Amino acid sequence: MEIQIFALIVIGLIGLYFILKDNKKEQQYFSSKPAYTKTEQKILDHYKSIYTPLPADDRLPVIARDGYVLEDIAKTATDILYQGPIPTKEEIQALKKGDLIKLIFVDEEGYAERMWVTYEGIETDLHKGILDNDAFELEGLTSGKILYFHSNHVYQIDK
């Protein structure tokens, strides 16, 4: 009888352990602000210190007119950690015609597609490029479409 009670207590403690562990993991992924290490917080603070807001420019896409917006990668990097570093201002300034740029296109419901854009140059503080592929889900985004984007929108560079 004592062994059975002891076994039930052990099983209960093991169950409680896994419930608490799952709860902690869920909070890590779905809570509003995860706990960052000092190194991670230093990275976020760095991106916050260099962030410059997007200019108001009619050439940039908006949901109402275009059905999508471009993800402000620089702004997002002030809140969450990307798996790898985002391009620096120096890397973006060194872009040459023909370089490939990856941008993230986001629709009204939050659906996002990453697509390559062939860099064409800079026109009055905005970069110009030509979409290199067709979107899977987002309407109106087809290869050859001319796009304008800000340095903050650049997610990846492939030279």
C-alpha positions in Angstrom: 0.0 0.0 0.0 2.8 2.4 0.9 4.6 1.6 -2.4 1.4 2.4 -4.3 1.0 5.7 -2.6 4.7 6.5 -3.2 4.3 5.5 -6.9 1.3 7.8 -7.2 3.1 10.7 -5.7 6.1 10.2 -8.0 3.8 9.9 -11.1 2.0 13.1 -9.9 5.3 15.0 -9.5 6.5 13.8 -12.9 3.2 14.9 -14.5 3.4 18.3 -12.7 7.0 18.7 -14.0 6.0 18.2 -17.6 3.0 20.5 -17.3 5.1 23.3 -15.9 7.8 22.7 -18.5 5.2 22.9 -21.3 3.8 26.1 -19.8 7.2 27.7 -19.7 7.9 26.7 -23.3 4.5 28.1 -24.3 5.2 31.4 -22.5 8.6 31.6 -24.2 7.0 31.4 -27.7 3.7 33.2 -27.1 4.2 35.7 -24.4 4.4 39.4 -25.3 8.1 39.8 -24.3 10.5 36.8 -24.0 13.4 36.9 -21.6 16.6 37.7 -23.5 20.2 37.0 -22.5 22.5 39.9 -22.0 24.0 39.3 -25.4 20.6 39.2 -27.1 19.5 42.3 -25.4 22.7 44.1 -26.5 21.8 43.2 -30.1 18.3 44.5 -29.7 19.6 47.7 -28.1 22.1 48.2 -30.9 19.3 48.0 -33.5 17.2 50.4 -31.5 20.0 52.9 -31.4 20.5 53.0 -35.2 16.8 52.8 -36.2 15.5 55.6 -38.4 11.7 55.7 -39.2 10.4 55.2 -42.7 9.7 58.3 -44.7 6.2 59.1 -45.9 6.5 58.4 -49.6 3.6 57.6 -52.0 5.9 55.2 -53.9 6.0 52.8 -51.0 3.3 50.1 -51.0 0.3 50.4 -48.7 -2.4 47.8 -48.0 -5.3 50.0 -49.2 -3.8 50.6 -52.7 -1.5 47.6 -53.2 -2.9 44.9 -51.0 0.5 44.5 -49.2 3.2 46.4 -47.3 6.9 45.7 -47.0 8.1 44.5 -43.6 10.2 47.2 -41.9 13.0 44.8 -41.0 15.0 47.4 -39.2 12.0 48.2 -36.9 11.2 44.5 -36.3 14.9 44.0 -35.4 14.4 46.3 -32.4 11.8 43.9 -31.0 12.8 40.4 -32.0 16.0 38.6 -32.9 16.4 37.4 -36.4 18.3 34.1 -37.0 21.1 35.9 -38.7 22.3 39.5 -38.8 20.3 41.9 -41.1 22.2 43.9 -43.7 24.1 46.9 -42.4 23.7 50.4 -43.7 27.2 50.1 -45.3 26.2 46.9 -47.1 23.0 48.5 -48.4 24.8 51.6 -49.5 27.3 49.4 -51.5 24.5 47.8 -53.6 25.1 47.7 -57.3 22.7 47.3 -60.2 21.9 43.6 -60.6 22.4 42.6 -57.0 19.6 40.5 -55.5 17.7 41.9 -52.5 15.2 39.8 -50.5 12.2 41.7 -49.2 9.3 40.5 -47.1 5.8 41.3 -48.4 3.0 41.2 -45.9 -0.8 41.3 -46.6 -3.6 42.6 -44.5 -4.1 39.3 -42.6 -0.4 39.1 -41.8 0.5 36.5 -44.4 4.1 37.1 -45.5 6.1 36.1 -48.5 9.8 36.5 -49.0 10.8 37.4 -52.5 13.9 38.4 -54.5 14.1 41.8 -56.2 16.8 42.7 -58.7 18.4 46.0 -57.6 18.2 48.9 -60.1 19.4 51.9 -58.1 18.3 54.7 -55.9 15.8 57.4 -56.7 15.2 60.3 -54.3 16.0 58.4 -51.0 14.2 55.2 -52.1 15.7 52.1 -53.7 14.2 50.8 -56.9 14.1 47.2 -58.0 12.3 44.7 -60.2 10.6 41.7 -58.7 12.4 38.6 -59.7 9.7 36.0 -59.1 5.9 35.6 -58.8 4.1 35.5 -55.4 2.5 32.3 -54.4 -0.4 33.9 -52.5 -0.2 37.7 -52.8 -2.1 39.1 -55.8 -0.5 41.6 -58.2 3.1 40.6 -57.4 4.5 39.1 -60.6 7.9 38.9 -62.0 9.0 42.2 -63.7 7.0 44.5 -61.4 8.8 47.7 -60.5 9.1 48.3 -56.7 10.3 51.0 -54.5 11.6 50.2 -51.1 13.6 51.8 -48.2 16.8 50.6 -46.7 14.8 49.4 -43.7 13.0 46.9 -45.9 16.1 45.0 -47.0 16.1 41.5 -45.3 18.9 39.9 -47.2 21.5 40.7 -50.0 22.8 38.2 -52.5 25.6 39.6 -54.7 
